[in-house]
Amino acid sequence: MSQKNETLSLFLAVVITIGLIFGGLWFLMERWAQLNGTVSKSSESGNTSNPINQFVNNNKCNVPNLPEGTFNYGGSTTWAPIRKEADSVLQKLCPRFILRYTQPPSGQPGSGTGIRMLIDNQLAFSQSSRSVKPEENTEAKQKEFSLKEIPVAIDGIAIAVNQNLNIPGLTVAQLKDIYTDKITNWQQVGGPNLPITVYSRSKEAAGTVEFFIENILNKENFGTNVSYVGTTTEAVRKVAANPGAIYYASAPEIVPQCTIKSVPLGRISGQFVPPYQEPIVSPSECPSKRNQLNTQAFRSGDYAITRNLFVIVKQNGQTDQQAGEAYANWLLTPQGQELIEKAGFVRIK
């Protein structure tokens, strides 16, 4: 009898032990699931504060008339921040609409080369910092299509000088005289007795240069005093190293820089408007704090040199036209305009 009691006790002890083990495991698994659910909810709620994550986490391609396939596009270097901020989001939202940035077969990328490649059927659509020229549209029509420009953003041209140069500002007329070799010393525009070293990108590729010649120089040629650089990065280094240097480029490329400064511009002397928000950020505060664009002056037209950025679309009734128009229309949505603003440009609507 005693042996049977011992066997029963041992059996009950084993059953109780197994029950405790499974009960403990069940408790731990339930607790883990609760914690994991809390983390997921917290993570999701954190994402809602970021509009970019909202766009991507929505995980829906709601872009009307967007075709599927791979589409070559290219053109303006000014557009680089938009390609980084906006185009990358569109790719995540609509993975079946594949954008492939295509370099020109020869020469530097830019608005002009982008439009040239579009006419030559090497691109589905292009990005430009200037309008289409009449002769470009004529050439396109010879190939049985036309070119349509769709404005999607506002940009300004900023004038860069050395941090140590002291001038109150420049008028558009003075800027023209500097680039046509009529003003050669900063003393002539209220600055120190210092020769002006003039820099520009080549007019063959850059839409910014073509816009500058058309609208600031009134189609006059650059003076013999102009030295040409390949990129804005190279120009910024040269301006930072040369006390008398001057250069121009898209405002988002110039205004936030730490090693140079941008100059207020005016249509008449004494009425200068800065391309940056005042008060200006000192070099000692940069890069932890950077100058921001004077978006209000760009949008109102108070700043003297502004322009639109365009998507150039091939009007041929085919998939290329559909891709270009759908892409431009997406950039004009509230989400697209917010991303354009994040890229450093001024929303057009």
Kinemage of the C-alpha trace (Angstrom):
@kinemage 1
@onewidth
@group {chain A} dominant
@subgroup {mainchain}
@vectorlist {calphas} color= white
{ca met a 1} P 0.000 0.000 0.000
{ca ser a 2} L 2.825 2.312 0.914
{ca gln a 3} L 4.488 1.667 -2.461
{ca lys a 4} L 1.241 2.564 -4.313
{ca asn a 5} L 0.979 5.865 -2.374
{ca glu a 6} L 4.554 6.742 -3.271
{ca thr a 7} L 3.905 6.017 -6.965
{ca leu a 8} L 0.753 8.164 -6.904
{ca ser a 9} L 2.590 11.036 -5.216
{ca leu a 10} L 5.394 10.857 -7.776
{ca phe a 11} L 2.866 10.846 -10.633
{ca leu a 12} L 1.043 13.873 -9.236
{ca ala a 13} L 4.325 15.739 -8.744
{ca val a 14} L 5.294 15.110 -12.395
{ca val a 15} L 1.867 16.274 -13.633
{ca ile a 16} L 2.006 19.436 -11.504
{ca thr a 17} L 5.542 20.207 -12.657
{ca ile a 18} L 4.585 19.813 -16.347
{ca gly a 19} L 1.533 22.002 -15.776
{ca leu a 20} L 3.632 24.728 -14.189
{ca ile a 21} L 6.132 24.626 -17.059
{ca phe a 22} L 3.418 24.937 -19.722
{ca gly a 23} L 1.628 27.604 -17.724
{ca gly a 24} L 4.827 29.629 -17.464
{ca leu a 25} L 5.519 29.280 -21.172
{ca trp a 26} L 1.966 30.368 -22.016
{ca phe a 27} L 2.324 33.456 -19.769
{ca leu a 28} L 5.644 34.417 -21.342
{ca met a 29} L 4.283 34.019 -24.880
{ca glu a 30} L 1.209 36.148 -24.091
{ca arg a 31} L 3.392 38.837 -22.501
{ca trp a 32} L 5.753 38.852 -25.485
{ca ala a 33} L 2.817 39.264 -27.896
{ca gln a 34} L 1.493 42.219 -25.873
{ca leu a 35} L 4.874 43.910 -25.821
{ca asn a 36} L 5.382 43.293 -29.526
{ca gly a 37} L 1.973 44.758 -30.285
{ca thr a 38} L 2.804 47.861 -28.221
{ca val a 39} L 6.078 48.375 -30.089
{ca ser a 40} L 4.355 47.976 -33.446
{ca lys a 41} L 1.665 50.493 -32.538
{ca ser a 42} L 4.224 52.919 -31.222
{ca ser a 43} L 6.260 52.519 -34.385
{ca glu a 44} L 3.215 53.059 -36.561
{ca ser a 45} L 2.207 56.136 -34.600
{ca gly a 46} L 5.752 57.500 -34.944
{ca asn a 47} L 5.580 57.105 -38.697
{ca thr a 48} L 2.461 59.246 -38.933
{ca ser a 49} L 4.455 62.289 -37.864
{ca asn a 50} L 6.599 61.960 -40.978
{ca pro a 51} L 4.677 62.743 -44.179
{ca ile a 52} L 7.217 60.863 -46.297
{ca asn a 53} L 6.596 57.671 -44.294
{ca gln a 54} L 2.865 58.271 -44.596
{ca phe a 55} L 3.169 58.317 -48.395
{ca val a 56} L 5.256 55.148 -48.528
{ca asn a 57} L 3.444 53.190 -45.768
{ca asn a 58} L 0.171 53.806 -47.545
{ca asn a 59} L 1.599 51.246 -49.989
{ca lys a 60} L -0.844 52.210 -52.727
{ca cys a 61} L -0.012 53.559 -56.146
{ca asn a 62} L -2.843 56.062 -56.558
{ca val a 63} L -1.277 58.045 -59.400
{ca pro a 64} L -3.858 58.387 -62.205
{ca asn a 65} L -2.858 57.172 -65.693
{ca leu a 66} L 0.607 56.083 -64.557
{ca pro a 67} L 1.872 53.440 -67.002
{ca glu a 68} L 3.923 50.408 -66.061
{ca gly a 69} L 7.431 49.858 -67.373
{ca thr a 70} L 10.906 51.387 -67.355
{ca phe a 71} L 11.176 54.997 -68.505
{ca asn a 72} L 14.400 56.877 -69.205
{ca tyr a 73} L 14.401 60.476 -68.066
{ca gly a 74} L 17.080 63.115 -67.518
{ca gly a 75} L 18.024 66.735 -67.959
{ca ser a 76} L 18.593 69.570 -65.518
{ca thr a 77} L 21.180 69.276 -62.739
{ca thr a 78} L 19.090 71.822 -60.805
{ca trp a 79} L 16.505 69.047 -60.427
{ca ala a 80} L 18.887 66.763 -58.491
{ca pro a 81} L 17.303 67.481 -55.044
{ca ile a 82} L 13.821 66.731 -56.456
{ca arg a 83} L 15.060 63.444 -57.895
{ca lys a 84} L 16.400 62.575 -54.449
{ca glu a 85} L 13.364 63.612 -52.377
{ca ala a 86} L 10.316 63.223 -54.621
{ca asp a 87} L 11.240 60.674 -57.281
{ca ser a 88} L 12.485 58.187 -54.679
{ca val a 89} L 9.091 58.310 -52.920
{ca leu a 90} L 7.234 57.797 -56.206
{ca gln a 91} L 9.403 54.739 -56.903
{ca lys a 92} L 8.475 53.215 -53.532
{ca leu a 93} L 4.789 53.998 -53.998
{ca cys a 94} L 4.650 52.751 -57.584
{ca pro a 95} L 7.380 50.100 -58.037
{ca arg a 96} L 6.029 49.112 -61.476
{ca phe a 97} L 6.733 52.631 -62.771
{ca ile a 98} L 10.524 52.484 -63.003
{ca leu a 99} L 12.442 55.731 -63.555
{ca arg a 100} L 15.982 55.478 -64.894
{ca tyr a 101} L 18.042 58.693 -64.912
{ca thr a 102} L 20.030 58.690 -68.139
{ca gln a 103} L 23.236 60.634 -68.720
{ca pro a 104} L 23.833 62.224 -72.141
{ca pro a 105} L 25.993 60.157 -74.520
{ca ser a 106} L 28.444 63.078 -74.629
{ca gly a 107} L 28.900 66.363 -72.778
{ca gln a 108} L 27.545 67.476 -69.410
{ca pro a 109} L 23.981 66.774 -68.228
{ca gly a 110} L 21.655 69.763 -68.187
{ca ser a 111} L 18.351 71.149 -69.435
{ca gly a 112} L 19.632 71.639 -72.980
{ca thr a 113} L 21.093 68.155 -73.327
{ca gly a 114} L 17.939 66.680 -71.744
{ca ile a 115} L 15.695 68.344 -74.324
{ca arg a 116} L 18.101 67.290 -77.086
{ca met a 117} L 17.889 63.655 -75.893
{ca leu a 118} L 14.092 63.933 -75.730
{ca ile a 119} L 13.929 65.110 -79.355
{ca asp a 120} L 16.273 62.246 -80.319
{ca asn a 121} L 13.909 59.725 -78.609
{ca gln a 122} L 16.498 58.793 -75.971
{ca leu a 123} L 14.220 59.902 -73.105
{ca ala a 124} L 10.539 59.455 -72.295
{ca phe a 125} L 10.423 62.930 -70.720
{ca ser a 126} L 12.927 65.439 -69.384
{ca gln a 127} L 13.381 67.859 -66.495
{ca ser a 128} L 14.289 71.461 -67.288
{ca ser a 129} L 15.128 74.704 -65.517
{ca arg a 130} L 14.188 76.749 -68.605
{ca ser a 131} L 11.434 76.923 -71.183
{ca val a 132} L 11.558 75.091 -74.480
{ca lys a 133} L 13.108 77.200 -77.241
{ca pro a 134} L 11.099 77.787 -80.468
{ca glu a 135} L 13.792 76.080 -82.542
{ca glu a 136} L 13.624 72.986 -80.278
{ca asn a 137} L 9.881 72.716 -80.834
{ca thr a 138} L 10.391 73.178 -84.572
{ca glu a 139} L 12.884 70.329 -84.601
{ca ala a 140} L 10.512 68.109 -82.602
{ca lys a 141} L 7.676 68.803 -85.052
{ca gln a 142} L 9.927 67.619 -87.875
{ca lys a 143} L 9.856 64.270 -86.044
{ca glu a 144} L 6.051 64.435 -85.848
{ca phe a 145} L 5.566 65.434 -82.216
{ca ser a 146} L 5.638 68.634 -80.160
{ca leu a 147} L 7.089 69.478 -76.741
{ca lys a 148} L 4.858 70.524 -73.855
{ca glu a 149} L 6.289 72.198 -70.742
{ca ile a 150} L 4.494 71.688 -67.420
{ca pro a 151} L 5.644 74.030 -64.587
{ca val a 152} L 5.851 72.246 -61.217
{ca ala a 153} L 8.055 74.434 -58.967
{ca ile a 154} L 9.522 77.927 -58.489
{ca asp a 155} L 13.260 78.490 -58.206
{ca gly a 156} L 15.436 81.566 -57.781
{ca ile a 157} L 18.915 82.342 -59.082
{ca ala a 158} L 21.276 83.244 -56.237
{ca ile a 159} L 24.528 85.171 -56.635
{ca ala a 160} L 27.468 83.774 -54.664
{ca val a 161} L 30.460 85.783 -53.445
{ca asn a 162} L 33.283 85.283 -50.957
{ca gln a 163} L 32.304 85.415 -47.273
{ca asn a 164} L 34.629 88.375 -46.673
{ca leu a 165} L 33.331 90.556 -49.506
{ca asn a 166} L 31.396 93.581 -48.249
{ca ile a 167} L 28.758 94.925 -50.650
{ca pro a 168} L 25.168 96.019 -49.880
{ca gly a 169} L 23.723 94.221 -52.903
{ca leu a 170} L 23.596 94.251 -56.688
{ca thr a 171} L 21.040 95.422 -59.210
{ca val a 172} L 20.199 93.194 -62.176
{ca ala a 173} L 21.800 95.823 -64.455
{ca gln a 174} L 25.053 95.740 -62.441
{ca leu a 175} L 25.055 91.940 -62.587
{ca lys a 176} L 24.712 92.118 -66.368
{ca asp a 177} L 27.603 94.604 -66.583
{ca ile a 178} L 29.809 92.322 -64.466
{ca tyr a 179} L 29.171 89.345 -66.752
{ca thr a 180} L 29.650 91.373 -69.960
{ca asp a 181} L 33.009 92.817 -68.807
{ca lys a 182} L 31.774 96.396 -68.245
{ca ile a 183} L 32.208 96.364 -64.445
{ca thr a 184} L 35.524 94.818 -63.455
{ca asn a 185} L 36.173 96.055 -59.894
{ca trp a 186} L 34.002 95.709 -56.778
{ca gln a 187} L 34.665 99.396 -56.040
{ca gln a 188} L 32.346 100.251 -58.963
{ca val a 189} L 29.363 98.745 -57.091
{ca gly a 190} L 30.054 100.036 -53.574
{ca gly a 191} L 32.565 97.393 -52.510
{ca pro a 192} L 36.325 97.355 -51.849
{ca asn a 193} L 39.007 98.139 -54.424
{ca leu a 194} L 39.266 94.539 -55.608
{ca pro a 195} L 39.222 93.013 -59.114
{ca ile a 196} L 36.165 90.857 -59.852
{ca thr a 197} L 36.827 87.218 -60.813
{ca val a 198} L 33.807 85.999 -62.774
{ca tyr a 199} L 32.716 82.333 -62.934
{ca ser a 200} L 29.966 80.544 -64.871
{ca arg a 201} L 29.098 77.082 -66.065
{ca ser a 202} L 29.223 76.404 -69.800
{ca lys a 203} L 26.248 77.634 -71.797
{ca glu a 204} L 26.202 74.482 -73.956
{ca ala a 205} L 24.498 72.254 -71.379
{ca ala a 206} L 23.155 74.177 -68.418
{ca gly a 207} L 19.584 75.472 -68.457
{ca thr a 208} L 20.490 77.888 -65.668
{ca val a 209} L 23.144 79.459 -67.898
{ca glu a 210} L 20.744 79.701 -70.839
{ca phe a 211} L 18.142 81.320 -68.585
{ca phe a 212} L 20.795 83.759 -67.292
{ca ile a 213} L 21.882 84.765 -70.817
{ca glu a 214} L 18.295 85.127 -72.004
{ca asn a 215} L 16.889 87.044 -69.039
{ca ile a 216} L 19.819 88.809 -67.335
{ca leu a 217} L 22.197 89.477 -70.225
{ca asn a 218} L 19.312 90.121 -72.661
{ca lys a 219} L 20.907 87.614 -75.058
{ca glu a 220} L 24.310 89.352 -75.017
{ca asn a 221} L 27.400 87.145 -74.950
{ca phe a 222} L 29.515 86.640 -71.857
{ca gly a 223} L 32.521 88.938 -71.604
{ca thr a 224} L 36.061 87.704 -72.088
{ca asn a 225} L 36.495 88.029 -68.303
{ca val a 226} L 34.308 84.956 -67.603
{ca ser a 227} L 36.069 81.754 -66.496
{ca tyr a 228} L 34.123 78.523 -67.001
{ca val a 229} L 33.710 75.723 -64.467
{ca gly a 230} L 32.240 72.251 -64.877
{ca thr a 231} L 30.005 72.105 -61.802
{ca thr a 232} L 28.570 74.270 -59.043
{ca thr a 233} L 30.603 72.281 -56.498
{ca glu a 234} L 33.802 73.337 -58.273
{ca ala a 235} L 32.585 76.941 -58.467
{ca val a 236} L 31.777 77.082 -54.737
{ca arg a 237} L 35.334 75.968 -53.922
{ca lys a 238} L 36.781 78.664 -56.199
{ca val a 239} L 34.566 81.438 -54.786
{ca ala a 240} L 35.459 80.412 -51.220
{ca ala a 241} L 39.179 80.643 -52.088
{ca asn a 242} L 39.063 83.918 -54.075
{ca pro a 243} L 38.124 87.196 -52.251
{ca gly a 244} L 36.888 88.854 -55.465
{ca ala a 245} L 34.965 85.945 -57.014
{ca ile a 246} L 31.337 85.833 -58.163
{ca tyr a 247} L 29.135 82.974 -59.414
{ca tyr a 248} L 25.422 82.271 -59.934
{ca ala a 249} L 23.325 79.099 -59.610
{ca ser a 250} L 19.995 77.761 -58.431
{ca ala a 251} L 19.206 79.223 -54.982
{ca pro a 252} L 18.977 75.850 -53.150
{ca glu a 253} L 22.550 75.141 -54.304
{ca ile a 254} L 23.895 78.481 -53.000
{ca val a 255} L 21.864 79.830 -50.070
{ca pro a 256} L 22.568 77.024 -47.516
{ca gln a 257} L 26.333 76.937 -48.215
{ca cys a 258} L 28.722 77.589 -45.304
{ca thr a 259} L 31.865 78.670 -47.165
{ca ile a 260} L 30.323 81.387 -49.373
{ca lys a 261} L 27.445 83.858 -49.074
{ca ser a 262} L 24.636 84.998 -51.349
{ca val a 263} L 24.053 88.619 -52.322
{ca pro a 264} L 20.763 90.575 -52.054
{ca leu a 265} L 19.443 91.621 -55.471
{ca gly a 266} L 17.274 94.499 -56.662
{ca arg a 267} L 15.715 95.849 -59.796
{ca ile a 268} L 16.777 99.359 -58.750
{ca ser a 269} L 19.626 100.534 -56.536
{ca gly a 270} L 18.947 100.593 -52.807
{ca gln a 271} L 15.956 98.230 -52.936
{ca phe a 272} L 17.685 94.914 -52.436
{ca val a 273} L 15.910 91.675 -51.486
{ca pro a 274} L 17.966 88.740 -50.112
{ca pro a 275} L 17.435 85.187 -51.406
{ca tyr a 276} L 17.712 84.014 -47.772
{ca gln a 277} L 15.474 84.538 -44.754
{ca glu a 278} L 16.741 87.265 -42.447
{ca pro a 279} L 18.590 87.509 -40.154
{ca ile a 280} L 21.448 85.921 -42.062
{ca val a 281} L 23.168 82.960 -40.392
{ca ser a 282} L 26.830 83.665 -39.578
{ca pro a 283} L 29.547 81.261 -40.846
{ca ser a 284} L 30.373 80.313 -37.238
{ca glu a 285} L 26.837 78.900 -36.790
{ca cys a 286} L 27.020 76.821 -39.976
{ca pro a 287} L 26.525 73.872 -40.587
{ca ser a 288} L 24.505 73.247 -37.403
{ca lys a 289} L 22.307 76.110 -38.600
{ca arg a 290} L 21.967 77.061 -42.259
{ca asn a 291} L 20.380 79.913 -44.190
{ca gln a 292} L 16.892 79.132 -45.499
{ca leu a 293} L 15.340 80.235 -48.799
{ca asn a 294} L 13.294 83.433 -48.854
{ca thr a 295} L 10.327 81.502 -50.249
{ca gln a 296} L 7.875 84.365 -49.726
{ca ala a 297} L 9.962 86.728 -51.901
{ca phe a 298} L 10.357 84.026 -54.578
{ca arg a 299} L 6.626 83.323 -54.680
{ca ser a 300} L 5.603 86.993 -54.715
{ca gly a 301} L 8.196 87.969 -57.325
{ca asp a 302} L 9.829 90.553 -55.016
{ca tyr a 303} L 13.146 88.759 -55.502
{ca ala a 304} L 14.571 89.926 -58.827
{ca ile a 305} L 15.490 86.609 -60.508
{ca thr a 306} L 13.003 83.752 -60.306
{ca arg a 307} L 11.946 81.083 -62.767
{ca asn a 308} L 9.828 77.953 -63.074
{ca leu a 309} L 11.049 74.373 -63.207
{ca phe a 310} L 9.389 72.299 -65.938
{ca val a 311} L 8.670 68.716 -66.852
{ca ile a 312} L 9.093 68.564 -70.643
{ca val a 313} L 6.659 66.087 -72.189
{ca lys a 314} L 6.703 64.569 -75.657
{ca gln a 315} L 3.252 65.117 -77.252
{ca asn a 316} L 3.108 61.971 -79.380
{ca gly a 317} L -0.003 60.182 -78.070
{ca gln a 318} L 2.122 57.251 -76.873
{ca thr a 319} L 3.277 55.795 -73.535
{ca asp a 320} L 6.085 58.364 -73.207
{ca gln a 321} L 3.525 61.176 -73.173
{ca gln a 322} L 1.394 59.285 -70.630
{ca ala a 323} L 4.428 58.747 -68.374
{ca gly a 324} L 5.556 62.390 -68.518
{ca glu a 325} L 2.103 63.847 -67.906
{ca ala a 326} L 1.319 61.443 -65.037
{ca tyr a 327} L 4.698 62.204 -63.418
{ca ala a 328} L 4.169 65.990 -63.700
{ca asn a 329} L 0.592 65.757 -62.394
{ca trp a 330} L 1.804 63.762 -59.373
{ca leu a 331} L 4.363 66.502 -58.599
{ca leu a 332} L 1.475 68.997 -58.631
{ca thr a 333} L -0.507 67.078 -55.981
{ca pro a 334} L -0.280 68.257 -52.330
{ca gln a 335} L 2.086 65.346 -51.606
{ca gly a 336} L 4.305 66.140 -54.591
{ca gln a 337} L 4.415 69.853 -53.748
{ca glu a 338} L 5.354 69.040 -50.158
{ca leu a 339} L 8.252 66.902 -51.394
{ca ile a 340} L 9.344 69.685 -53.776
{ca glu a 341} L 9.405 72.050 -50.804
{ca lys a 342} L 11.420 69.493 -48.819
{ca ala a 343} L 13.890 69.426 -51.735
{ca gly a 344} L 14.504 73.169 -51.201
{ca phe a 345} L 12.300 74.707 -53.901
{ca val a 346} L 9.137 76.803 -53.715
{ca arg a 347} L 5.806 75.097 -54.339
{ca ile a 348} L 3.922 76.422 -57.334
{ca lys a 349} L 0.474 75.686 -55.853
